[in-house]
Amino acid sequence: MKGRKIFSKKLILTILFFGLVVNTAMADNQKIVFKLATLGQKGISAMVYLDETFFPELTKASKGKVLFDVYWGGVMGDEEDYIGKMRTGQLQGALVTASGGISNSICPDISVLELPFLFNEWGWDEVDFVKNKIRSHLLKEAEKRGYKILLILDVDFDQIYSTKQNIESIEDIKAAKILTWFGPLENKMLKSLGVSPIPVNVPEVVSSIKTGIANMAISPSLWWVGAQLYPDTKYVNPLPLRYVPGMVVVSLDAWNKIPEDSRIPMEASLFEHEKNLQEVFKKCNDKSYKAMIKYGIKEVKVTPEELDRFKKATRPVWDELAGISYSREILDEVIGLLEEYRKNKQKIAQK
């Protein structure tokens, strides 16, 4: 009887041991799948880098434990939908622009970078300087709201597109039927010009332009080409009304579930990928813009005097949205950083 009891105990211990080994092996081999969504079309320009380089290399850095399943081309709705689905766990991440909930849900203070004429014309050097100075603040702000920012992207400086009339003055914009689809800051900016914009959701932009509901819109060149709106367009004005930031962002809860030995090497590679993607976006936007001009869209520009009118008309927006869309503190900090940068740049130029 005693021998049977000893045998039974050994058998139980053996089963428990092997069970532990099997469960540990299963845990080690378990894959974590991150589902992400974007309006970007698979196979187009910057999306190729994300699809063929960024996500595969993150998987490699995770030692194969983290996989990425991306829903391209808006099949999961618009960017506001992505934020909602991240909250419910249907998605773990998304590629979003400032129109898609970044300003309200993820990181409100990043919207300060969108302010009209904040940066000098095509001032990528200014963007890089300011963005890197406030980066840690933006990351912390997102984490407080439950999100992990993987990349902060330079989507573009916007242009104004028209299917009907020339765009050389504020009066030309007032006479147009112009869309607003990029959030409250864009709406406020257009109203500061005396415009009554037509609000639409992102999926409605293309049909609104093609059916004549609207005949003017503000957009990055890459997006305008990708949306196949260039055949309907007669004029483009490269007036850099605003800089457009974007993000690759994931749920903080989902990110923290990644084992530390995978998460740390993944995080170490992020900044290098961000720099690479910035160059990809710039080249793709430049190529898209030049292709549209070659296609036959007429480029028009405002005079220096008219540019000054645009700047003066939209400048009050900066202060009106402080404390609403972004904090007064971040606005003051960004203004101070730009003043510092421009003074130093002027001193170097004078030497």
BELNORVEN-V422452 format. One record per residue. RES is the residue in three letters. PSI is psi in whole degrees, 0 to 359 (NA if undefined). BURIAL is # if it has 9 or more other C-alpha atoms within 8 Angstrom, else .. Layout:
res=RES psi=PSI burial=BURIAL
res=RES psi=PSI burial=BURIAL
//
This chain:
res=MET psi=315 burial=.
res=LYS psi=320 burial=.
res=GLY psi=324 burial=.
res=ARG psi=321 burial=.
res=LYS psi=316 burial=.
res=ILE psi=317 burial=.
res=PHE psi=316 burial=.
res=SER psi=317 burial=.
res=LYS psi=317 burial=.
res=LYS psi=320 burial=.
res=LEU psi=316 burial=.
res=ILE psi=314 burial=.
res=LEU psi=321 burial=.
res=THR psi=316 burial=.
res=ILE psi=316 burial=.
res=LEU psi=319 burial=.
res=PHE psi=310 burial=.
res=PHE psi=326 burial=.
res=GLY psi=319 burial=.
res=LEU psi=318 burial=.
res=VAL psi=315 burial=.
res=VAL psi=314 burial=.
res=ASN psi=321 burial=.
res=THR psi=318 burial=.
res=ALA psi=319 burial=.
res=MET psi=320 burial=.
res=ALA psi=320 burial=.
res=ASP psi=326 burial=.
res=ASN psi=357 burial=.
res=GLN psi=134 burial=.
res=LYS psi=141 burial=.
res=ILE psi=122 burial=.
res=VAL psi=123 burial=.
res=PHE psi=119 burial=#
res=LYS psi=124 burial=#
res=LEU psi=157 burial=#
res=ALA psi=153 burial=#
res=THR psi=154 burial=#
res=LEU psi=343 burial=#
res=GLY psi=142 burial=#
res=GLN psi=132 burial=#
res=LYS psi=136 burial=#
res=GLY psi=357 burial=.
res=ILE psi=119 burial=#
res=SER psi=246 burial=#
res=ALA psi=333 burial=#
res=MET psi=333 burial=#
res=VAL psi=319 burial=#
res=TYR psi=315 burial=#
res=LEU psi=315 burial=#
res=ASP psi=318 burial=#
res=GLU psi=344 burial=.
res=THR psi=302 burial=#
res=PHE psi=302 burial=#
res=PHE psi=317 burial=#
res=PRO psi=323 burial=#
res=GLU psi=330 burial=.
res=LEU psi=319 burial=#
res=THR psi=317 burial=#
res=LYS psi=317 burial=.
res=ALA psi=331 burial=#
res=SER psi=6 burial=#
res=LYS psi=33 burial=.
res=GLY psi=7 burial=#
res=LYS psi=336 burial=#
res=VAL psi=123 burial=#
res=LEU psi=156 burial=#
res=PHE psi=127 burial=#
res=ASP psi=110 burial=.
res=VAL psi=132 burial=.
res=TYR psi=109 burial=#
res=TRP psi=162 burial=#
res=GLY psi=24 burial=#
res=GLY psi=18 burial=#
res=VAL psi=343 burial=.
res=MET psi=18 burial=#
res=GLY psi=200 burial=.
res=ASP psi=184 burial=#
res=GLU psi=329 burial=#
res=GLU psi=324 burial=#
res=ASP psi=322 burial=#
res=TYR psi=319 burial=#
res=ILE psi=316 burial=#
res=GLY psi=319 burial=.
res=LYS psi=334 burial=#
res=MET psi=324 burial=#
res=ARG psi=324 burial=#
res=THR psi=355 burial=.
res=GLY psi=3 burial=.
res=GLN psi=329 burial=.
res=LEU psi=151 burial=#
res=GLN psi=348 burial=#
res=GLY psi=178 burial=#
res=ALA psi=159 burial=#
res=LEU psi=114 burial=#
res=VAL psi=154 burial=#
res=THR psi=182 burial=#
res=ALA psi=343 burial=#
res=SER psi=344 burial=#
res=GLY psi=35 burial=#
res=GLY psi=353 burial=#
res=ILE psi=311 burial=#
res=SER psi=324 burial=#
res=ASN psi=319 burial=.
res=SER psi=324 burial=#
res=ILE psi=307 burial=#
res=CYS psi=80 burial=#
res=PRO psi=321 burial=#
res=ASP psi=345 burial=#
res=ILE psi=338 burial=#
res=SER psi=343 burial=#
res=VAL psi=332 burial=#
res=LEU psi=343 burial=#
res=GLU psi=354 burial=#
res=LEU psi=141 burial=#
res=PRO psi=128 burial=#
res=PHE psi=30 burial=#
res=LEU psi=316 burial=.
res=PHE psi=152 burial=#
res=ASN psi=161 burial=.
res=GLU psi=121 burial=.
res=TRP psi=41 burial=.
res=GLY psi=66 burial=.
res=TRP psi=327 burial=.
res=ASP psi=321 burial=.
res=GLU psi=318 burial=#
res=VAL psi=312 burial=#
res=ASP psi=317 burial=.
res=PHE psi=309 burial=#
res=VAL psi=314 burial=#
res=LYS psi=318 burial=.
res=ASN psi=331 burial=.
res=LYS psi=326 burial=.
res=ILE psi=6 burial=.
res=ARG psi=310 burial=.
res=SER psi=324 burial=.
res=HIS psi=316 burial=.
res=LEU psi=319 burial=#
res=LEU psi=317 burial=#
res=LYS psi=321 burial=.
res=GLU psi=318 burial=#
res=ALA psi=318 burial=#
res=GLU psi=326 burial=#
res=LYS psi=333 burial=.
res=ARG psi=5 burial=#
res=GLY psi=23 burial=#
res=TYR psi=150 burial=#
res=LYS psi=117 burial=#
res=ILE psi=119 burial=#
res=LEU psi=316 burial=#
res=LEU psi=141 burial=#
res=ILE psi=121 burial=#
res=LEU psi=145 burial=#
res=ASP psi=94 burial=#
res=VAL psi=310 burial=#
res=ASP psi=173 burial=#
res=PHE psi=132 burial=#
res=ASP psi=160 burial=#
res=GLN psi=168 burial=#
res=ILE psi=127 burial=#
res=TYR psi=141 burial=#
res=SER psi=136 burial=#
res=THR psi=357 burial=#
res=LYS psi=296 burial=#
res=GLN psi=163 burial=#
res=ASN psi=160 burial=.
res=ILE psi=79 burial=#
res=GLU psi=356 burial=#
res=SER psi=169 burial=.
res=ILE psi=324 burial=#
res=GLU psi=324 burial=.
res=ASP psi=322 burial=#
res=ILE psi=321 burial=#
res=LYS psi=327 burial=#
res=ALA psi=351 burial=.
res=ALA psi=167 burial=#
res=LYS psi=94 burial=#
res=ILE psi=137 burial=#
res=LEU psi=155 burial=#
res=THR psi=126 burial=#
res=TRP psi=4 burial=#
res=PHE psi=20 burial=#
res=GLY psi=179 burial=#
res=PRO psi=329 burial=.
res=LEU psi=318 burial=#
res=GLU psi=317 burial=#
res=ASN psi=315 burial=#
res=LYS psi=319 burial=#
res=MET psi=314 burial=#
res=LEU psi=320 burial=#
res=LYS psi=331 burial=#
res=SER psi=341 burial=#
res=LEU psi=3 burial=#
res=GLY psi=21 burial=.
res=VAL psi=148 burial=#
res=SER psi=89 burial=.
res=PRO psi=158 burial=#
res=ILE psi=111 burial=#
res=PRO psi=130 burial=.
res=VAL psi=160 burial=#
res=ASN psi=160 burial=.
res=VAL psi=314 burial=.
res=PRO psi=345 burial=.
res=GLU psi=354 burial=.
res=VAL psi=309 burial=#
res=VAL psi=310 burial=#
res=SER psi=325 burial=.
res=SER psi=322 burial=#
res=ILE psi=314 burial=#
res=LYS psi=332 burial=#
res=THR psi=357 burial=.
res=GLY psi=7 burial=.
res=ILE psi=324 burial=.
res=ALA psi=157 burial=#
res=ASN psi=12 burial=#
res=MET psi=146 burial=#
res=ALA psi=161 burial=#
res=ILE psi=133 burial=#
res=SER psi=154 burial=#
res=PRO psi=149 burial=#
res=SER psi=321 burial=#
res=LEU psi=319 burial=#
res=TRP psi=319 burial=.
res=TRP psi=320 burial=#
res=VAL psi=314 burial=#
res=GLY psi=328 burial=#
res=ALA psi=0 burial=.
res=GLN psi=39 burial=.
res=LEU psi=351 burial=#
res=TYR psi=328 burial=#
res=PRO psi=338 burial=.
res=ASP psi=356 burial=.
res=THR psi=134 burial=#
res=LYS psi=323 burial=#
res=TYR psi=148 burial=#
res=VAL psi=138 burial=#
res=ASN psi=119 burial=#
res=PRO psi=28 burial=#
res=LEU psi=115 burial=#
res=PRO psi=72 burial=#
res=LEU psi=319 burial=#
res=ARG psi=157 burial=#
res=TYR psi=142 burial=#
res=VAL psi=112 burial=#
res=PRO psi=157 burial=#
res=GLY psi=174 burial=#
res=MET psi=147 burial=#
res=VAL psi=118 burial=#
res=VAL psi=147 burial=#
res=VAL psi=162 burial=#
res=SER psi=133 burial=#
res=LEU psi=322 burial=#
res=ASP psi=315 burial=.
res=ALA psi=318 burial=#
res=TRP psi=317 burial=#
res=ASN psi=346 burial=.
res=LYS psi=348 burial=.
res=ILE psi=132 burial=#
res=PRO psi=143 burial=.
res=GLU psi=324 burial=.
res=ASP psi=345 burial=.
res=SER psi=321 burial=#
res=ARG psi=319 burial=#
res=ILE psi=310 burial=.
res=PRO psi=329 burial=#
res=MET psi=313 burial=#
res=GLU psi=326 burial=.
res=ALA psi=337 burial=.
res=SER psi=353 burial=#
res=LEU psi=314 burial=#
res=PHE psi=323 burial=.
res=GLU psi=319 burial=.
res=HIS psi=322 burial=#
res=GLU psi=315 burial=#
res=LYS psi=317 burial=.
res=ASN psi=316 burial=.
res=LEU psi=326 burial=#
res=GLN psi=317 burial=#
res=GLU psi=322 burial=.
res=VAL psi=314 burial=#
res=PHE psi=316 burial=#
res=LYS psi=315 burial=#
res=LYS psi=318 burial=.
res=CYS psi=319 burial=#
res=ASN psi=318 burial=#
res=ASP psi=316 burial=#
res=LYS psi=318 burial=.
res=SER psi=316 burial=#
res=TYR psi=313 burial=#
res=LYS psi=324 burial=.
res=ALA psi=322 burial=.
res=MET psi=322 burial=#
res=ILE psi=317 burial=#
res=LYS psi=326 burial=.
res=TYR psi=332 burial=.
res=GLY psi=1 burial=.
res=ILE psi=132 burial=#
res=LYS psi=127 burial=.
res=GLU psi=128 burial=#
res=VAL psi=152 burial=#
res=LYS psi=157 burial=#
res=VAL psi=155 burial=#
res=THR psi=162 burial=.
res=PRO psi=324 burial=.
res=GLU psi=318 burial=.
res=GLU psi=323 burial=#
res=LEU psi=318 burial=#
res=ASP psi=322 burial=.
res=ARG psi=317 burial=.
res=PHE psi=315 burial=#
res=LYS psi=317 burial=#
res=LYS psi=323 burial=.
res=ALA psi=325 burial=#
res=THR psi=347 burial=#
res=ARG psi=323 burial=#
res=PRO psi=338 burial=.
res=VAL psi=324 burial=#
res=TRP psi=310 burial=#
res=ASP psi=327 burial=.
res=GLU psi=329 burial=.
res=LEU psi=353 burial=#
res=ALA psi=129 burial=#
res=GLY psi=355 burial=.
res=ILE psi=297 burial=.
res=SER psi=333 burial=#
res=TYR psi=167 burial=#
res=SER psi=152 burial=#
res=ARG psi=325 burial=.
res=GLU psi=317 burial=.
res=ILE psi=326 burial=#
res=LEU psi=312 burial=#
res=ASP psi=321 burial=.
res=GLU psi=315 burial=.
res=VAL psi=318 burial=#
res=ILE psi=317 burial=.
res=GLY psi=320 burial=.
res=LEU psi=318 burial=#
res=LEU psi=320 burial=#
res=GLU psi=316 burial=.
res=GLU psi=313 burial=.
res=TYR psi=315 burial=#
res=ARG psi=324 burial=.
res=LYS psi=316 burial=.
res=ASN psi=322 burial=.
res=LYS psi=322 burial=.
res=GLN psi=321 burial=.
res=LYS psi=318 burial=.
res=ILE psi=319 burial=.
res=ALA psi=330 burial=.
res=GLN psi=344 burial=.
res=LYS psi=NA burial=.
//
